[in-house]
Structures are given as structure tokens and as C-alpha cells.
Amino acid sequence: MAVSGLHLGIIMVVVGAVLLPINLLFWGWQMRAIIIIILLWLFAAVSGFSPSVVRSALMFSVLQISYATVGRYSSMNALSAVVMVMLLYSPDYLFDISFQLSVVAVAGIVLWGIPLLGYLSRHQVPGNRMLSTIVISMVATMWSMPLVAYLFDQVSVMSIIVSPLVFLTAYVVVGFGVFALILPDGLALPFSRVMESAAGVQNSIVERAFESGIGDFAGELSGWVVVVIYVVFAIITLVGCA
């Protein structure tokens, strides 16, 4: 478990919803974007500016600026630009595990997750909002799994099952946590209690999954095997776009 783009995304959604009335003001969209960007980078600073958080903060900043100015946003262009800027700033990021896993997971979400969400939306699949969380978590886990096996000599299939549950509890933990932090003590108490309960459930889920050992496979993947797997992912993406 680590601070990641999921947590920044939740903060952006929650703060964006609270600040929605600002859009009615003159230059409201721009003011709202600036406030969200400032809060995102404050959170990044508090969390220690890890590569995954910096990547997420940059991408969400580009998202906010794009929607507040031209009204368009290309996820893959933003990811490519952010990766280039980060590597120009510090080439050592290329060898940072959190950076590698973050980029690979987001690439999977952009290339597979977003098109699948579009399919669910177009066909009005029942419960598509719940399915969206499951799809995103499964795609991110699937894309990062070969790299995890290469780096840590172990992979857990159980993580594919557990990730959607962790995503759902993370929404409660971070969403209620924002209000627990910004509200006065008396008003913050109910939000804090809900946040603590959700965190307890999340920890229990992860702990039980870890202790079960179900779907855990040990074994190192060589570098060329990992490259082949991602080439196959790329081919599947190209065929799907054709």
C-alpha cells in the first residue's frame, strides 16, 4: 500500500465537487482549477514528493489546466509529457520502482481501462459505476504484475481480486479524511470516525488476503520475458484500436 494517483484523484473529485458552485462566478472554472491544483501539490508535499505522487500531481494539474482553458484532455499525451518532464528533471527516476510501477499502471488504465469504461457507458451496462472501479483496478494490477514479478520475484493473483475492494474503501478513507482535516474538531469527528472504520476494514481485507497465501506464486521473470509480455500488451492494444 502506498500513496498514489488514486488518492490524489479522490481528493480532486471531492474538492472539485465541494467547489462546484464557484463555476457560476466569472472566471469560476479557472479559479476552481487553481484551488484544486494548489491542494494537490500541498498533498504531494505532505506525502514527501514520491515519484508516483509527483507523476499524478503533474497529470491532474495538466487535466485541470486543459479543462479550464481549451476544454480538452488527452490522457496519453499528458502521460508522455509528464514522463518526459520528470526524466529531464531527474533521469534517476527511470530506475525508481514507484515511478516504473506508476507509469506502467497508468499506461494500462489509459490504453485499456478508459476504452473499457467507454464501452460500459455506451451500452449502459447495469451497475457500470461499480464495474468501473473494478475494471480500473484490475487493469492497473494486470499491467503492473509482470514488472512486480521481475522486481520482487513474486506475484499474487489475489491482488486482482482484492484491489477493487481496496479501491472502494480508499474512496471512503480519503474522501472522509479530507473533511476530517479541514473541518473544526466538533464537525470533523463524525467524518473521522467513518474514516477510521473504513481504514480498519481496508487493513483487515489486505491482511486476510496476505495471510491466506492464495494465488501467490514465487519465481523470477527475466527481463526479456517482461519485455515480451509488454510487447504482447502493445499488440493487443493496436489490434483493439484497429
VOPAGU-2260 file (C-alpha; in pm, 1 decimal, decimal comma):
REM VOPAGU-2260
SITE   aa  ch    i         X         Y         Z
SITE  MET   A    0       0,0       0,0       0,0
SITE  ALA   A    1     135,1     343,8     -95,1
SITE  VAL   A    2      19,0     696,8    -160,5
SITE  SER   A    3     -61,8     705,4    -530,5
SITE  GLY   A    4    -264,7     864,0    -806,5
SITE  LEU   A    5    -578,4     701,1    -666,8
SITE  HIS   A    6    -558,9     915,4    -353,9
SITE  LEU   A    7    -488,2    1234,1    -549,4
SITE  GLY   A    8    -775,9    1150,6    -781,8
SITE  ILE   A    9   -1013,0    1108,6    -488,8
SITE  ILE   A   10    -902,5    1443,2    -345,4
SITE  MET   A   11    -954,1    1608,9    -684,2
SITE  VAL   A   12   -1306,0    1464,3    -715,1
SITE  VAL   A   13   -1408,8    1551,2    -358,6
SITE  VAL   A   14   -1265,0    1904,4    -361,1
SITE  GLY   A   15   -1396,9    1960,8    -713,0
SITE  ALA   A   16   -1748,5    1865,6    -601,6
SITE  VAL   A   17   -1733,2    2095,4    -298,6
SITE  LEU   A   18   -1608,5    2385,2    -513,0
SITE  LEU   A   19   -1861,5    2325,9    -792,8
SITE  PRO   A   20   -2065,1    2643,8    -711,9
SITE  ILE   A   21   -1755,9    2852,1    -795,3
SITE  ASN   A   22   -1820,4    2772,1   -1162,9
SITE  LEU   A   23   -2111,9    3016,8   -1153,1
SITE  LEU   A   24   -1872,4    3306,0   -1093,1
SITE  PHE   A   25   -1685,0    3498,8   -1360,8
SITE  TRP   A   26   -1364,4    3302,8   -1432,7
SITE  GLY   A   27   -1508,8    3040,0   -1196,9
SITE  TRP   A   28   -1371,1    2741,2   -1388,4
SITE  GLN   A   29   -1020,6    2888,3   -1376,0
SITE  MET   A   30   -1043,2    2975,7   -1004,7
SITE  ARG   A   31   -1165,6    2625,1    -922,1
SITE  ALA   A   32    -880,3    2468,1   -1121,5
SITE  ILE   A   33    -619,3    2682,4    -944,2
SITE  ILE   A   34    -751,7    2588,2    -597,3
SITE  ILE   A   35    -758,0    2217,4    -685,1
SITE  ILE   A   36    -402,2    2231,9    -824,2
SITE  ILE   A   37    -275,0    2406,6    -510,0
SITE  LEU   A   38    -437,7    2143,8    -284,9
SITE  LEU   A   39    -299,6    1858,6    -495,8
SITE  TRP   A   40      54,8    1989,8    -467,4
SITE  LEU   A   41      13,2    2054,3     -94,9
SITE  PHE   A   42     -85,3    1690,4     -56,1
SITE  ALA   A   43     213,2    1588,0    -269,8
SITE  ALA   A   44     441,2    1792,0     -43,4
SITE  VAL   A   45     293,8    1637,3     273,3
SITE  SER   A   46     339,7    1286,6     128,7
SITE  GLY   A   47     706,6    1350,0      51,1
SITE  PHE   A   48     705,2    1407,9    -326,0
SITE  SER   A   49     745,9    1040,1    -414,2
SITE  PRO   A   50     779,1     982,7    -792,9
SITE  SER   A   51     433,5     824,3    -820,5
SITE  VAL   A   52     271,7    1119,3    -641,8
SITE  VAL   A   53     464,9    1375,9    -849,2
SITE  ARG   A   54     355,3    1196,5   -1167,3
SITE  SER   A   55      -6,0    1200,2   -1051,7
SITE  ALA   A   56       5,4    1564,5    -940,8
SITE  LEU   A   57     151,2    1670,0   -1275,4
SITE  MET   A   58    -108,1    1475,0   -1473,6
SITE  PHE   A   59    -400,0    1607,1   -1269,4
SITE  SER   A   60    -260,2    1959,8   -1297,0
SITE  VAL   A   61    -249,7    1924,9   -1675,6
SITE  LEU   A   62    -605,4    1788,7   -1662,1
SITE  GLN   A   63    -731,7    2087,5   -1463,1
SITE  ILE   A   64    -549,4    2340,4   -1683,4
SITE  SER   A   65    -675,4    2172,0   -2000,8
SITE  TYR   A   66   -1039,9    2169,7   -1893,8
SITE  ALA   A   67   -1017,7    2526,8   -1761,0
SITE  THR   A   68    -871,8    2660,0   -2087,2
SITE  VAL   A   69    -935,4    2456,8   -2402,6
SITE  GLY   A   70   -1184,1    2206,3   -2259,8
SITE  ARG   A   71    -995,2    1902,7   -2396,0
SITE  TYR   A   72    -760,7    1648,5   -2243,9
SITE  SER   A   73    -557,1    1364,3   -2394,0
SITE  SER   A   74    -453,0    1114,4   -2127,2
SITE  MET   A   75    -175,7     952,5   -2329,4
SITE  ASN   A   76     -31,0    1286,6   -2439,9
SITE  ALA   A   77     -37,5    1406,2   -2078,8
SITE  LEU   A   78     129,8    1087,5   -1952,4
SITE  SER   A   79     400,4    1108,0   -2219,7
SITE  ALA   A   80     467,0    1475,8   -2147,5
SITE  VAL   A   81     480,1    1419,3   -1770,7
SITE  VAL   A   82     721,2    1126,1   -1805,1
SITE  MET   A   83     945,6    1332,4   -2033,1
SITE  VAL   A   84     947,4    1630,7   -1795,3
SITE  MET   A   85    1020,8    1413,5   -1491,8
SITE  LEU   A   86    1307,1    1232,5   -1664,9
SITE  LEU   A   87    1452,5    1559,1   -1789,8
SITE  TYR   A   88    1440,7    1690,0   -1433,7
SITE  SER   A   89    1587,9    1372,2   -1283,9
SITE  PRO   A   90    1695,9    1082,0   -1511,2
SITE  ASP   A   91    1733,7     869,8   -1195,6
SITE  TYR   A   92    1354,4     843,6   -1184,9
SITE  LEU   A   93    1388,5     583,8   -1460,8
SITE  PHE   A   94    1534,4     342,2   -1204,9
SITE  ASP   A   95    1286,6     424,5    -927,9
SITE  ILE   A   96    1046,3     137,4    -860,7
SITE  SER   A   97     749,9     358,9    -768,5
SITE  PHE   A   98     798,8     559,8   -1089,4
SITE  GLN   A   99     813,8     245,7   -1303,0
SITE  LEU   A  100     506,3      87,6   -1147,2
SITE  SER   A  101     313,1     414,9   -1156,3
SITE  VAL   A  102     380,3     476,7   -1525,7
SITE  VAL   A  103     305,5     116,5   -1625,4
SITE  ALA   A  104     -21,8     108,9   -1428,8
SITE  VAL   A  105    -141,3     443,1   -1569,6
SITE  ALA   A  106     -47,0     337,6   -1923,9
SITE  GLY   A  107    -265,5      29,7   -1878,8
SITE  ILE   A  108    -553,3     240,8   -1747,2
SITE  VAL   A  109    -523,0     483,3   -2040,9
SITE  LEU   A  110    -487,9     216,5   -2310,9
SITE  TRP   A  111    -726,6     -48,6   -2178,5
SITE  GLY   A  112    -919,6      91,2   -1883,1
SITE  ILE   A  113   -1061,1     407,3   -2040,0
SITE  PRO   A  114   -1181,7     229,7   -2360,1
SITE  LEU   A  115   -1348,7     -37,0   -2145,2
SITE  LEU   A  116   -1520,3     232,6   -1938,7
SITE  GLY   A  117   -1639,3     391,6   -2263,2
SITE  TYR   A  118   -1786,3      56,5   -2368,8
SITE  LEU   A  119   -1970,1      20,0   -2036,9
SITE  SER   A  120   -2105,9     372,9   -2067,1
SITE  ARG   A  121   -2219,5     337,5   -2430,9
SITE  HIS   A  122   -2400,3       9,8   -2365,8
SITE  GLN   A  123   -2549,9     128,3   -2036,1
SITE  VAL   A  124   -2433,2    -183,7   -1853,3
SITE  PRO   A  125   -2618,3    -218,7   -1518,9
SITE  GLY   A  126   -2402,3    -110,7   -1226,9
SITE  ASN   A  127   -2142,7      40,3   -1458,0
SITE  ARG   A  128   -2020,0     278,1   -1187,8
SITE  MET   A  129   -1929,9     -12,3    -961,9
SITE  LEU   A  130   -1789,0    -203,9   -1257,1
SITE  SER   A  131   -1575,9      98,1   -1349,5
SITE  THR   A  132   -1387,3      74,2   -1021,4
SITE  ILE   A  133   -1336,3    -298,5   -1069,3
SITE  VAL   A  134   -1220,9    -255,3   -1430,1
SITE  ILE   A  135    -969,0      17,8   -1346,7
SITE  SER   A  136    -821,6    -173,2   -1052,6
SITE  MET   A  137    -795,9    -499,4   -1247,9
SITE  VAL   A  138    -634,3    -333,9   -1549,3
SITE  ALA   A  139    -381,1    -145,9   -1335,0
SITE  THR   A  140    -295,8    -465,7   -1145,8
SITE  MET   A  141    -266,1    -671,3   -1464,1
SITE  TRP   A  142     -33,3    -422,6   -1631,8
SITE  SER   A  143     191,9    -387,3   -1328,3
SITE  MET   A  144     203,3    -760,1   -1248,4
SITE  PRO   A  145     487,4    -855,7   -1491,0
SITE  LEU   A  146     704,0    -575,3   -1356,4
SITE  VAL   A  147     623,3    -675,5    -996,9
SITE  ALA   A  148     727,6   -1033,6   -1074,0
SITE  TYR   A  149    1054,1    -908,0   -1224,9
SITE  LEU   A  150    1134,2    -672,5    -936,3
SITE  PHE   A  151    1020,3    -878,1    -638,1
SITE  ASP   A  152    1038,7   -1240,1    -764,8
SITE  GLN   A  153     679,7   -1294,8    -658,7
SITE  VAL   A  154     333,3   -1219,7    -785,9
SITE  SER   A  155      -9,8   -1251,6    -625,9
SITE  VAL   A  156    -320,2   -1327,4    -830,0
SITE  MET   A  157    -520,4   -1248,4    -517,3
SITE  SER   A  158    -428,2    -881,6    -566,9
SITE  ILE   A  159    -656,5    -870,9    -872,7
SITE  ILE   A  160    -948,7    -972,9    -650,5
SITE  VAL   A  161    -855,1    -756,7    -353,3
SITE  SER   A  162    -776,3    -436,3    -546,7
SITE  PRO   A  163   -1140,2    -338,6    -622,8
SITE  LEU   A  164   -1228,7    -372,7    -252,7
SITE  VAL   A  165    -926,8    -163,1    -156,2
SITE  PHE   A  166   -1028,0      97,9    -415,3
SITE  LEU   A  167   -1376,0     127,4    -268,1
SITE  THR   A  168   -1252,8     162,5      90,2
SITE  ALA   A  169    -987,2     410,5     -25,1
SITE  TYR   A  170   -1262,8     638,7    -156,3
SITE  VAL   A  171   -1419,4     643,4     190,8
SITE  VAL   A  172   -1087,6     682,3     375,7
SITE  VAL   A  173    -955,7     969,0     162,5
SITE  GLY   A  174   -1291,8    1134,4      92,2
SITE  PHE   A  175   -1398,8    1149,9     456,2
SITE  GLY   A  176   -1039,2    1218,8     558,0
SITE  VAL   A  177   -1038,4    1543,9     362,3
SITE  PHE   A  178   -1334,6    1674,5     561,4
SITE  ALA   A  179   -1188,0    1539,2     885,4
SITE  LEU   A  180    -880,6    1753,2     821,9
SITE  ILE   A  181   -1040,9    2078,3     708,3
SITE  LEU   A  182   -1342,5    2098,0     940,0
SITE  PRO   A  183   -1334,6    2214,7    1305,6
SITE  ASP   A  184   -1294,5    1943,2    1566,9
SITE  GLY   A  185   -1663,0    1911,5    1654,1
SITE  LEU   A  186   -1780,5    1881,4    1294,1
SITE  ALA   A  187   -1481,6    1669,4    1190,9
SITE  LEU   A  188   -1546,0    1395,4    1448,2
SITE  PRO   A  189   -1814,8    1200,3    1251,8
SITE  PHE   A  190   -1601,1    1209,9     937,0
SITE  SER   A  191   -1300,4    1093,3    1137,5
SITE  ARG   A  192   -1494,5     800,4    1284,4
SITE  VAL   A  193   -1613,7     685,4     940,3
SITE  MET   A  194   -1261,2     724,8     801,0
SITE  GLU   A  195   -1112,1     516,0    1082,9
SITE  SER   A  196   -1374,5     242,9    1035,6
SITE  ALA   A  197   -1311,3     227,1     660,8
SITE  ALA   A  198    -934,4     215,1     719,0
SITE  GLY   A  199    -986,8     -73,8     962,0
SITE  VAL   A  200   -1190,6    -263,2     702,2
SITE  GLN   A  201    -927,8    -194,5     437,1
SITE  ASN   A  202    -643,4    -316,6     658,5
SITE  SER   A  203    -841,3    -626,6     750,7
SITE  ILE   A  204    -904,8    -709,9     383,5
SITE  VAL   A  205    -538,7    -672,9     291,2
SITE  GLU   A  206    -419,8    -865,2     599,0
SITE  ARG   A  207    -654,1   -1158,4     539,9
SITE  ALA   A  208    -559,4   -1173,9     171,8
SITE  PHE   A  209    -190,8   -1173,8     262,5
SITE  GLU   A  210    -229,5   -1441,6     530,2
SITE  SER   A  211    -433,2   -1670,0     302,7
SITE  GLY   A  212    -143,6   -1708,8      58,6
SITE  ILE   A  213    -394,9   -1799,6    -212,4
SITE  GLY   A  214    -271,6   -1722,0    -561,3
SITE  ASP   A  215      82,5   -1637,7    -452,2
SITE  PHE   A  216     345,3   -1752,2    -697,0
SITE  ALA   A  217     718,4   -1729,6    -643,8
SITE  GLY   A  218     954,1   -1713,5    -937,0
SITE  GLU   A  219    1160,8   -1450,2   -1108,6
SITE  LEU   A  220    1073,7   -1328,7   -1456,3
SITE  SER   A  221    1374,9   -1245,2   -1667,0
SITE  GLY   A  222    1393,7    -904,4   -1830,5
SITE  TRP   A  223    1332,2   -1031,8   -2181,7
SITE  VAL   A  224    1018,5   -1219,3   -2072,2
SITE  VAL   A  225     880,8    -897,7   -1921,8
SITE  VAL   A  226     959,4    -713,6   -2245,7
SITE  VAL   A  227     778,1    -983,0   -2446,2
SITE  ILE   A  228     472,7    -956,8   -2220,7
SITE  TYR   A  229     450,5    -580,6   -2268,5
SITE  VAL   A  230     502,1    -620,8   -2643,4
SITE  VAL   A  231     203,5    -858,6   -2640,3
SITE  PHE   A  232       5,7    -596,6   -2444,8
SITE  ALA   A  233     100,7    -340,1   -2710,8
SITE  ILE   A  234      -8,3    -571,8   -2992,4
SITE  ILE   A  235    -342,6    -636,7   -2819,9
SITE  THR   A  236    -387,0    -258,7   -2785,1
SITE  LEU   A  237    -313,7    -199,3   -3154,6
SITE  VAL   A  238    -547,8    -478,5   -3263,2
SITE  GLY   A  239    -821,1    -338,5   -3036,9
SITE  CYS   A  240    -778,5       9,4   -3189,1
SITE  ALA   A  241    -790,0    -123,4   -3546,6
